[in-house]
Amino acid sequence: MPRRDGPFAIVERKSPVSYSVANIDSPQLPVGVYHTSALQPFQGNVIPPVKALRRRGRSARIVKPSSPIPASAQKHKGSQNTSSADPWSGRLHRQRGRL
C-alpha cells in the first residue's frame, strides 16, 4: 500500500503496532497488515493553503533618487581626493613613520 493512498478502513488490530486494513468499498476483503508508521489519518480532500516562498538573505537596499547623497557617502576612505577644504586630507601622510 503506497503512502497516502486511501482512504482505507481498519478491520482489526493485529498487535499494538500493526493493523489489518481493507478498502472502504469492500471491507470484508482485507488489503493487508500494515505497521502504524505506514498509516496516516485520512484528512479528506482539503488542500492546505500554499505558503509563498520566502526570499532568504538581507533585504534589498532602497535608494531614494530624490534625496541628495550626503558628503560623507561621496568620499571613500583612503581616496586620493586631497582638497584644501578638508582638514584631514593629508593627516595619514603626515603621520607616516609614527604609527
N, C-alpha and C positions, 0 to 999 in steps of 0.2 A: 504494500500500500504506500504510494507516494505521500510525502508530507503535504498537508493542506488539500488533500483530495477527499472530498466528502460532501455532505455530512454522512456519518455512519452512526448506527445505534449500538450501544454497548449491550451485548447479550448477557454475558456473565463475567464475574471476576474470577480468574483462574488462580491468581496469587496476589499478594499485596501490591505487586508492581506490574502485573500483566492482565490484560483484558481480552475477551473474545468479542470481536466486533462483526456487524453484519450491515448490509445495505438497508436503507430505510424502506425501499420498495419491497424487499423480500427478507424480513427479519428472521425467518426460520433457516435460511441458508447462510451460515457464517462465512465471512471473508477470510478470517484468520485470527491468530492470537498475537497481540502487539504489546510491547513494553510501553510504560507510561511516557517515556521520553519521546516516543514516536507519535503520541496523540496530543492534540490540542483541542480546546473547546471551540465549538462552531460559533462564529461571530455573525453569520448571516451575510447578506450581500452589501453590507455597509462598507463604502470605500472611505478610508480615512483621508482627511484633507492633506494635500501635499504642501510641505513647507518649502519656501523658496530657499535656494542655496545661498548661504552667507558668503560674502567675499571675505577672504582672510587677509590679514596684514593691516598696515596703517592706512587710514582713510586718505583720500587724495587731498592735497593742499589746494584750497580755493584762493585764487588771486583775484582781487577786485581791480579791474582796469581803471576805474575812476579815481582811486586813491593814488597819490604820488608815492614814489619809492623813497623811503627815508634815507638820509645821507649815510647813516651807519651801514645800511644794507648795500649801498652803491660801491663802497670800497671793500676790498678783500684784505684780509690780514696778510701782511707781507707784500703788499702790492708795491709797484715801482712809482706810484704817484707821490711825488715829493713837492707839494705845493707849499709856498711860504706861509699860507694862512693856517696850516696845520702845525701846531707846536710839537707834536710827537713824530713828525715825519722823519727826522734824522736821529732820533733817540737811540735806536738799536745800533746804528752805525757808530755813534759817538761812544757807546758802551763796549765796543769791541775790545776784547782782551781783558776786560774787567769782570766778566761773568764767571 
